[in-house]
Amino acid sequence: MSKLKKILTKDGSVSLRSLFFQENFHSLEGALKETESKFINPSNLKRFKDKSLNVLDICFGLGYNSASLFSNLIGQNSFLNLYALEIDKRPLEYSLESELFQNLWDPKVSKILKSLSQDCKYKDPFFDCHILWGDARERINNIPADIKFDLIYLDGFSPQKCPQIWTVEFLAKVTQRLNNDGYLITYSSSAAIRKTLREFGLYIFNIKPTKISKNSWSNGTIGIKKIDEGSLKRNIFFEKLSLMEEEHLLSKAGIPYRDPNLNLNANEIIQKRVQEQLLSNLKTSKEWREKWGMTK
Ligand SMILES: C[S@@+](CC[C@H](N)C(=O)[O-])C[C@H]1O[C@@H](n2cnc3c(N)ncnc32)[C@H](O)[C@@H]1O
């Protein structure tokens, strides 16, 4: 099994680096900070006060997104039904052993995580949680067919490193599970992902960055099936795509990742896309970047 390296991020929270994927689990700016700014804040959890919600956490990892979700819901009497998908048991084992991680949360959060690690489930009058171990491309089929999700967190490694989680075929399965007024939330602002989601009929929004610069214009993407303009205006965390982002979707960067039978490896998926890009007459990503004055 490939190695995971322990990391301490700038906000004092712990994370991991995968030597296999050659990528960190979180931004070095802060694992906790990333969870809050990219997943929890845009979720607008207050709308579920005293209500029930269904959440799907894809690529659970150390469990930051779910732990932070639990932590926010405990104080507001919400009834949570959660499914998590993850291929590797070690990140959760690591967070359970880490005092720095455990100190971030209410003891009930640690109890839920421990139960997920030991029994793959946790249940009390407010929380009904399950984790399905294995390749998300297969395990998503084991979630009961009648469950639609109010929130779907998509937190795989980047499309270039782990395209299996970002293909048209996998995202189709994910989108089918989204409630009409549910939010599909990801940290990725990849044009290929945004275009794929839009082609499924989702409205796409940009998660506003915490600090804006030419090279940091997004904190991710939200896809919604049916929008209510009023609640949209009240949400301070996301906004419609800018002209620059719309043009990104029309460049070669918008060409999707494909995995027709949901069984290709990363290299096969990347090669398939490169071939499609080579045959395309669309503007290159480099031309798009130059037009909008980006340096990287
Ligand atoms: C960026 S990390 C997730 C970070 C996580 N949300 C957290 O809070 O720590 C990506 C995760 O995707 C998992 N992963 C990679 N390929 C997968 C697959 N095909 N199915 C399910 N999980 C996968 C990795 O094991 C890793 O834990």
The ligand as an SDF file (V2000), in Angstrom:
LIG
                    3D

 27 29  0  0  0  0  0  0  0  0999 V2000
   -8.3560   15.0560   -1.0560 C   0  0  0  0  0  0  0  0  0  0  0  0
   -8.5430   13.6090   -0.1280 S   0  0  0  0  0  0  0  0  0  0  0  0
  -10.0360   13.8470    0.7470 C   0  0  0  0  0  0  0  0  0  0  0  0
   -9.9560   14.7750    1.8940 C   0  0  0  0  0  0  0  0  0  0  0  0
  -11.0940   14.5430    2.8540 C   0  0  0  0  0  0  0  0  0  0  0  0
  -12.3450   15.0320    2.4130 N   0  0  0  0  0  0  0  0  0  0  0  0
  -10.7420   14.9560    4.2570 C   0  0  0  0  0  0  0  0  0  0  0  0
  -11.5090   15.6860    4.8850 O   0  0  0  0  0  0  0  0  0  0  0  0
   -9.7120   14.5450    4.7300 O   0  0  0  0  0  0  0  0  0  0  0  0
   -9.0560   12.4280   -1.3440 C   0  0  0  0  0  0  0  0  0  0  0  0
   -9.5280   11.1070   -0.8050 C   0  0  0  0  0  0  0  0  0  0  0  0
  -10.0520   10.3680   -1.9060 O   0  0  0  0  0  0  0  0  0  0  0  0
   -9.8270    8.9930   -1.6480 C   0  0  0  0  0  0  0  0  0  0  0  0
  -10.0010    8.2820   -2.9370 N   0  0  0  0  0  0  0  0  0  0  0  0
   -9.1550    8.2350   -4.0010 C   0  0  0  0  0  0  0  0  0  0  0  0
   -9.6790    7.4980   -5.0000 N   0  0  0  0  0  0  0  0  0  0  0  0
  -10.8860    7.0590   -4.5630 C   0  0  0  0  0  0  0  0  0  0  0  0
  -11.8950    6.2510   -5.1340 C   0  0  0  0  0  0  0  0  0  0  0  0
  -11.7790    5.7500   -6.3790 N   0  0  0  0  0  0  0  0  0  0  0  0
  -12.9990    5.9780   -4.4050 N   0  0  0  0  0  0  0  0  0  0  0  0
  -13.1310    6.4890   -3.1410 C   0  0  0  0  0  0  0  0  0  0  0  0
  -12.2040    7.2670   -2.5460 N   0  0  0  0  0  0  0  0  0  0  0  0
  -11.0990    7.5520   -3.2540 C   0  0  0  0  0  0  0  0  0  0  0  0
   -8.4270    8.9870   -1.0770 C   0  0  0  0  0  0  0  0  0  0  0  0
   -8.1780    7.7940   -0.3650 O   0  0  0  0  0  0  0  0  0  0  0  0
   -8.4540   10.2290   -0.1840 C   0  0  0  0  0  0  0  0  0  0  0  0
   -8.8140    9.8960    1.1200 O   0  0  0  0  0  0  0  0  0  0  0  0
  1  2  1  0
  2  3  1  0
  2 10  1  0
  3  4  1  0
  4  5  1  0
  5  6  1  0
  5  7  1  0
  7  8  2  0
  7  9  1  0
 10 11  1  0
 11 12  1  0
 11 26  1  0
 12 13  1  0
 13 14  1  0
 13 24  1  0
 14 15  1  0
 14 23  1  0
 15 16  2  0
 16 17  1  0
 17 18  1  0
 17 23  2  0
 18 19  1  0
 18 20  2  0
 20 21  1  0
 21 22  2  0
 22 23  1  0
 24 25  1  0
 24 26  1  0
 26 27  1  0
M  CHG  2   2   1   9  -1
M  END
$$$$
